Amino acid sequence: MRMLTILLLALLPGIAPSIAAAAAPEARKALAEAKALSCAFKTAIETNWEVDRFNTKQQKGFKFSIEGINTARGNAKAVSGQGASHLEMVALSNVRHFLGFTASGDLNVTSVHGQFSDKSGEFLASHSVHMASEPPRTFQHFGGCKAKAE
């Protein structure tokens, strides 16, 4: 019986792949082809160093676009109601990392994954802001991005 259980556990992932795993090649291909993304982050937290400990609180989300994605050059631009800024990009087969810096030294990182969320055509995504301030202050945002026509 023990041998049968081990055999089933070894074979089960190959027999019954998850829906997400089955959709992964399609999502990765769509992400690789995207030249622009519209991103919305609905869940957000802010973390601050206060009196010898980190304090975390909920924040409002936000939206912005990533446009002019150029995989060969490894860059793009972030566009929002406040303007546009240059982004460096690290393109992997399953994720695109977009890095941006502000004039004051803040680091912004947006990771868009080649995995669809439960919404049609939406890639899972996260956005982090690391402030160059003292004491330390960070923001984490969670949501998704959709490919859009440029």
N, C-alpha and C positions, 0 to 999 in steps of 0.2 A: 504494500500500500504506500509506504514511504517513497519508494522508487517511482511509482505512478504519479504521486503528488509533485515530486521534483521534475519529472518529465513534463507534466502539464504546465507547471510554472515556467519552464524553459520555453515551451512552444506557444503559450498563450499570447505573448506580445506579437508574435509573427502571424498568428491566426486572426486576431481581432484587434487591428490597429485602431487607435482612437480617431475620431472625426478630425480633430485638430492636426494630428500627425498626417492624415491623408490629405488635408488641405495645405499643408506646409509647402510643398513644391509650388503650388499655384500662388500662394501668398508671397513667397520669396521671389518668384518671377515678376509678379506685379510690383513689388517694392523695387526690384532692380531696374524696372522700366520707368518708374515714376520720375518725372522731371520737376514736379511740384506737389506739395502736400498741404492740406488744410488740417490743422490740428486743434483739438479742443480738449482741455484738461479740466475735468469737473471736480475731481477729488484733490485736495491740496492740504499740506501741513507746513507750518513754520516752526523751526527749532532755534531757540536762543539759549545762550549760556547766561544763567541768572543765579547769583548767590551760590556758587560752587556746585551747580548741577544744570543739566540741560532741561529746558521747559519746552514742551511741544503743544501747539494749538492749531485748530482747524483754520483754514483760510479759504477765500473764494478762488475758484478756478479762473482760467482765462483762455483766449483763443489767439492763434497767430498762424501765419503761413510760412512754409519753407519753399522758396522759389529758386529757379535757375540752378537746379541740382545738376552738377557736372561731375560725374564719377571719375572721368579721366583726369581732371584737375584736382579732384578732392575738395570741392567747395560748393557753396550755395549761399543764399541770403535769407535772413529772417525778416518777415514783413508783418507789421502790426499797425494799429492806429497811431502809434507813436513814431513810426518811421521804419527804416530798414537798416540792417547791419550785416556785415560779412560773417560767414560761418565757414570753418574748416570742417571737412567731413572724413570720417573713417568708414569705408564701405567694406563690409564683410558679406559673406553669402547669406547670412540670416539676420543681419541688423545693419542699420545706418546710424552712426553716431555723429551728431552735429555739435561742434564746439564753438562757442562765441565768447568774446571778452568785451567788457565795457571799458570806457575811458578811466573809470575809477578802479579797475582791476578785478571786478567781479567775473566769475566764471559761470557760464551757462552751458549745460549739456542736455541735449535732447536725443533720446534713443528711440528709434522707430524700428520695431521688430517685424520680421517677415512671418508674422503669425496673425491671423485674423481674430478679431474679438467676436462677440456674439452679434455684432451689427454687420450687415452686409458690406463687404469691401473695406472695412475699417481695420487698420493695423493697430496692434497694441503699442502704446508709447508711454514714455515717462520723460519728465523735464525736471532738471535740478538746477538750482541757483545757489552758488557758493559766494557769499558776500566777502569782500576784502576788508570788512570792518572788524574792529575789536570792541567787545568780545565777539566770538564766532556767531554767525547767523546763517542759516540755510533754509531753503524752501524745496519741497518735493511735491511734484504734481503728477497725477496719473490720469490717463485717458486714452485717446486714440487719434490717429491721423488717417485721412483718406486721400488717395491720389486725385489730383485735379488737373484739368487742362491748363496749360500755361498761357 
